[in-house]
Amino acid sequence: MTAKSRSQAGNKQLPWRMAAIIFVVLILLDLSSGCGRFLLKRYELYVTGPFDTVTTALIVADSQENFDHYRDIIESELWRYHHLYNIYNDSPDGTNLKTVNDRAGGPVDCSAELCDLVVYGVDVYDRTAGRVNIAMGSVLKLWHDARMTANLSPDEAHLPEQEVLAKAAAHISIRDVIVDCEAGTVELSDPAMSLDVGAIAKGFAVERIAVKLEAEGLCSGVLDVGGNVRSIGLNQVTGKPWRIGIRNPDNSPAVELLDKVNVTGQSVVTSGNYERSFKFNGILHSHIIDPDTLCPANFHDAVTVIAPDSATADSLSTALMLMSVDDGNELLKTFQGCEAMWVTDGDCQVSSGFRVYRTKSQG
């Protein structure tokens, strides 16, 4: 990609009906302290639909009026980003990523926020040595179609043929993604290519929404968009960090949570091979596709990342699913303030700084 100017910032589309199953991060509430502390009250908000998942927000505010203000921001911004970063449906507000894909081969006038997302996607490609590639739309579509067929019409289930995958892979060069931020355009110079921002869009949007809430005065809260968790400040009701539970990827009722972590302003995101997966001939196929093999990743069951911002946590959790623990630890060294936990065949490994975030009960 060439970018004449770059902005800093940071979709996995998940069926909301499955939200109770696929939530990989659960918020744990510490209710032992008095809820009237500092005359603040904890409010809860649930939004269904944006990014095809369920959003849960915990807002600590001093009045219903202030909570209503934050609620309006969350709801409106979730829907706005949902439409803007959608690759499957046209946006009622004008140009979105689907428009960019539909007009591949020439420049498309885009909003600054759309340009920022694409620029961020190219940056992530470079920083992860191509593990996360938003230009893989042509390949990911083949696996998306196979997953939908397997889940909706099991008798017709199939895997994409390697020859077809190889042909699609001829159109996934990130250097064919051209962004001109000054002109406000995004161009896919290869007419046969398409973008898929599933690995970055939700985290990018969550971070921007959190930053806007902070700018509007919110000092304490948690935003959980389908398992993409962003904390804001301390839990001012308890005076402690927010406690986030990391769910067991095998959905075992005996061990629901693998770990619990304390965060104050950080984001916690988990990627797993059980999300949006499908079975074919008894084998589970992940939605995370390895750019080297063009097939589902099989390194780990799940990876959880703690990062200073939600965009980084989202993209990095996907990247770490596509490499060994050793390689992942090396990659982590290039991301300041980030830690990870890998779950592989029931075995958990953590990066050197992960233990700092663990609650006392976890050791």
BELSULVEN-V53817 format. One record per residue. N is the residue number from 1. RES is the residue in one small letter. PSI is psi as a letter, one per 30 degrees, with the letter a starting at -180 (NA if undefined). Layout:
<<N	RES	PSI> <N	RES	PSI>>
This chain:
<<1	m	k> <2	t	k> <3	a	k> <4	k	f> <5	s	l> <6	r	k> <7	s	k> <8	q	k> <9	a	b> <10	g	NA> <11	n	i> <12	k	j> <13	q	j> <14	l	k> <15	p	k> <16	w	f> <17	r	f> <18	m	g> <19	a	e> <20	a	f> <21	i	e> <22	i	f> <23	f	k> <24	v	f> <25	v	k> <26	l	k> <27	i	k> <28	l	k> <29	l	k> <30	d	j> <31	l	g> <32	s	f> <33	s	l> <34	g	k> <35	c	f> <36	g	g> <37	r	k> <38	f	g> <39	l	g> <40	l	l> <41	k	k> <42	r	k> <43	y	l> <44	e	k> <45	l	k> <46	y	k> <47	v	k> <48	t	k> <49	g	d> <50	p	k> <51	f	g> <52	d	h> <53	t	a> <54	v	k> <55	t	k> <56	t	k> <57	a	k> <58	l	j> <59	i	k> <60	v	j> <61	a	l> <62	d	g> <63	s	l> <64	q	e> <65	e	e> <66	n	e> <67	f	e> <68	d	e> <69	h	e> <70	y	e> <71	r	e> <72	d	e> <73	i	e> <74	i	e> <75	e	e> <76	s	e> <77	e	e> <78	l	e> <79	w	e> <80	r	e> <81	y	e> <82	h	e> <83	h	e> <84	l	e> <85	y	g> <86	n	k> <87	i	f> <88	y	f> <89	n	k> <90	d	l> <91	s	k> <92	p	f> <93	d	g> <94	g	b> <95	t	k> <96	n	a> <97	l	e> <98	k	e> <99	t	e> <100	v	e> <101	n	e> <102	d	f> <103	r	g> <104	a	k> <105	g	f> <106	g	l> <107	p	k> <108	v	k> <109	d	k> <110	c	l> <111	s	l> <112	a	e> <113	e	e> <114	l	e> <115	c	e> <116	d	e> <117	l	e> <118	v	e> <119	v	e> <120	y	e> <121	g	e> <122	v	e> <123	d	e> <124	v	e> <125	y	e> <126	d	e> <127	r	f> <128	t	g> <129	a	h> <130	g	g> <131	r	e> <132	v	j> <133	n	j> <134	i	f> <135	a	g> <136	m	g> <137	g	e> <138	s	e> <139	v	e> <140	l	e> <141	k	e> <142	l	e> <143	w	e> <144	h	e> <145	d	e> <146	a	e> <147	r	e> <148	m	e> <149	t	e> <150	a	e> <151	n	e> <152	l	e> <153	s	i> <154	p	e> <155	d	f> <156	e	g> <157	a	k> <158	h	l> <159	l	k> <160	p	k> <161	e	k> <162	q	e> <163	e	e> <164	v	e> <165	l	e> <166	a	e> <167	k	e> <168	a	e> <169	a	f> <170	a	f> <171	h	h> <172	i	g> <173	s	k> <174	i	f> <175	r	f> <176	d	g> <177	v	j> <178	i	k> <179	v	k> <180	d	j> <181	c	e> <182	e	e> <183	a	f> <184	g	h> <185	t	l> <186	v	k> <187	e	k> <188	l	j> <189	s	f> <190	d	j> <191	p	f> <192	a	g> <193	m	l> <194	s	l> <195	l	k> <196	d	j> <197	v	g> <198	g	f> <199	a	f> <200	i	f> <201	a	e> <202	k	e> <203	g	e> <204	f	e> <205	a	e> <206	v	e> <207	e	e> <208	r	e> <209	i	e> <210	a	e> <211	v	e> <212	k	e> <213	l	e> <214	e	e> <215	a	f> <216	e	g> <217	g	f> <218	l	k> <219	c	f> <220	s	k> <221	g	l> <222	v	k> <223	l	j> <224	d	j> <225	v	j> <226	g	h> <227	g	f> <228	n	j> <229	v	k> <230	r	j> <231	s	l> <232	i	j> <233	g	a> <234	l	l> <235	n	j> <236	q	f> <237	v	e> <238	t	f> <239	g	g> <240	k	l> <241	p	l> <242	w	k> <243	r	k> <244	i	k> <245	g	k> <246	i	j> <247	r	k> <248	n	k> <249	p	f> <250	d	g> <251	n	h> <252	s	k> <253	p	f> <254	a	e> <255	v	i> <256	e	e> <257	l	k> <258	l	e> <259	d	l> <260	k	k> <261	v	l> <262	n	k> <263	v	k> <264	t	i> <265	g	f> <266	q	l> <267	s	k> <268	v	k> <269	v	k> <270	t	k> <271	s	k> <272	g	l> <273	n	g> <274	y	f> <275	e	k> <276	r	h> <277	s	l> <278	f	l> <279	k	k> <280	f	k> <281	n	h> <282	g	g> <283	i	k> <284	l	k> <285	h	k> <286	s	l> <287	h	f> <288	i	j> <289	i	k> <290	d	k> <291	p	f> <292	d	e> <293	t	f> <294	l	g> <295	c	l> <296	p	k> <297	a	k> <298	n	g> <299	f	e> <300	h	l> <301	d	e> <302	a	l> <303	v	k> <304	t	k> <305	v	k> <306	i	k> <307	a	l> <308	p	f> <309	d	l> <310	s	e> <311	a	e> <312	t	e> <313	a	e> <314	d	e> <315	s	e> <316	l	e> <317	s	e> <318	t	e> <319	a	e> <320	l	f> <321	m	f> <322	l	g> <323	m	l> <324	s	l> <325	v	e> <326	d	e> <327	d	e> <328	g	e> <329	n	e> <330	e	e> <331	l	e> <332	l	e> <333	k	f> <334	t	f> <335	f	j> <336	q	k> <337	g	g> <338	c	k> <339	e	l> <340	a	l> <341	m	k> <342	w	k> <343	v	j> <344	t	j> <345	d	h> <346	g	f> <347	d	k> <348	c	k> <349	q	k> <350	v	l> <351	s	l> <352	s	e> <353	g	g> <354	f	e> <355	r	f> <356	v	e> <357	y	f> <358	r	k> <359	t	l> <360	k	e> <361	s	f> <362	q	f> <363	g	NA>>
